[in-house]
Amino acid sequence: LLLLGALGGAAAQASAHPLDVIRRRMQMQSMNIDKSEEKDKPVKKYSNMFSGLYHVGKHEGIHVLFNGLGPACFEKIPSTAIGYFIYEFLKVALNVASV
């Protein structure tokens, strides 16, 4: 059961990580817009998630979207595995059927 939870956590993290990278970049760009007005520097503008994914994939490479996946999985896999294990254990202990 722990292995299944770990695999589920790894799959979830790997599929959501590119979106998380773009989300962080969009948050940082909004912080940098105020500072860039003073210096007259152009700022990378991601108007939405799709344009961010397209821009990063085209100009920086797809691999950039997965930078930092290792540490993210290091946090996510054990917590998902333990949560899944506890859920299944309590279902058996309390004699509750799945929905």
Beta strands, then each sheet from edge to edge (+ up, - down):
end
